[in-house]
Amino acid sequence: MKKQNEWVRKSLKRKKKEKDRGIVDLMMIMHHFFKELPLWIDEMKDPRHCSYITYSQCDLIYMGLLKNICGVKTMHAMEEQFNEKMCIDTLRILSGDNALVEMPHSDTLNYYLERLSPECLAGLRKKLVKTLIRMKSFQKGRLLGQYWRIILDGTGLFYFKEKHCDNCLVKTVTQENGTKVKTYYHKVLEAKLVLSDRIVISLDTEFIENEDEDISKQDCETEAAKRLLKRLAEDYPRLPVCIQGDNLYEAGPVMKMCRQKNWKYIFTHKAARQKLLDESYEWIRQGNAGVRLDRIGKEKGIGEYVNHVEETAGKEETANMFRYSCAVKEKEEKREITFRWLSNIELTEKNLEEMIYAARGRWKIENEGFNNQKNGIYDIEHLNSRNGNAMKNHYLLTQIADMIMQIYLAWNPLRKEIKQSIKNTSSRLLESFRRQPITDEDVLYIQRYTTVYLE
């Protein structure tokens, strides 16, 4: 419970909310960080026949982004909510389409996304990400002041009782009565870039899917990771990165790929995954050859590490292993928990605490990242279209919208002052988009250069 001096009175909250510019502030943030966004959208290859085009690509892309940012979860709801004159006027300013007189229909947006190559939106996201990387605002978020953390994380998106398409993954589940039931589903692997403790954005996406129905071996997260990492090396050849993931990636092929590309890595360690490394680590530790630090981390726990365990285990890839033990309180009882990791970063007494913090942060980001997108304002598991190509484009639009929204939330002074929830912030943006007229003064405010402070 909050202390009384931390309470914010209702009357004070109302006064602070009166200063909120809503959609104008969002437009200012978008202009400040992504000034070239309309130009980049127009550069995408338009799949529509020129004689049938009524709405520009900017009209449609911005409409899709605002659907996600404003927490509108279905295409039908978007059709109802955005059918306002203020929405049309604001979209006209955002897209720069002076000929816009009516909001695009949801079917028009889906028609466009069914034909647009997902590579176009992936390329658009890459331009946005590179813009953020070049900014000094996020330099402090790098590991050890040098490496950009990239976290690999996979999740299921859509599930069907019947086959949706030839690209569906399939699994057979045996029920209690012995009946075997097939479930068809689509899955995705994300590479998430950590810009700060509170801003973790989508860097790249690999859709896990079968090439056709009769394939002998299904696509999986490991194979998708190899494709994704190869593409990252091509798109960001000089970026100093540290790849993070769970014990699924604690394997020779992935570690070898990181070595060949001069990447660092931190993977969760499990004894069953790398048995020889685990035995060698314990043997070295019991011989007092490891290093131990007491009272470190948030819980004041115990940190231990041993460098180059691979030399004792006879492995080829670098395995600097470290672990952290601490006591946590659950239901009035304390229990001891231990985390273990493997890395090719040389461990020292000076960097151990930061390494532990970064390694534990992967688990938090993985759990909160997709959880927020599934159960928060986006609902990425909702099927906006049954068309396979449109499904991918809707997902990529959500990732771009989430990038913009996270930066807006990190800046928003009202949210900091009155502790406003993300859902309420998104709802206020929707109401502002529907009801707030954009004046000439607002346009000047959006376009002027201003210093943006992020938490």
Buried (B, 14 or more C-beta within 10 A) or exposed (E): EEEEEEEEEEEEBEEBBEEBBBBBBBBBBBBBBBEEBBEBBBEBEBBBEEEEEEBBBBBBBBBBBBBBBBBBBBBEBBBEBBEBEBBBBBBBBBBBBEEBEEBBBBEBBBBBBBBBBBEBBBBBBBBBBEBBBEEEBBEEBBBBEEBBBBBBBBBBBBBBEEEBBEBBBEEEEEEEEEEEEEBBBBBBBBBBBBBBBEBBBBBBBBBBBBEEEEEEEEBBBBBBBEBBBEBBBEBBEEBBBBBBBBBBBBBEEBBEBBBEBEBBBBBBBBEEBBEBBBBBBBBBBEEEEBBEBEEBBEBEBBBBBBBBBBEBBEBEBBBBBBBBBBEEEEEEEEEEEEBBBBBBBEBEEEBBBEBBBBBBBBBEBBEEBBEBBBEBBBBBBEBBBEBBBBBBBBBBBBBBBBBBBBBBBBBBEBBEBBEBEBEEBBBBBBEBBBEBEBEEEBBEBBEEEEEBEBE
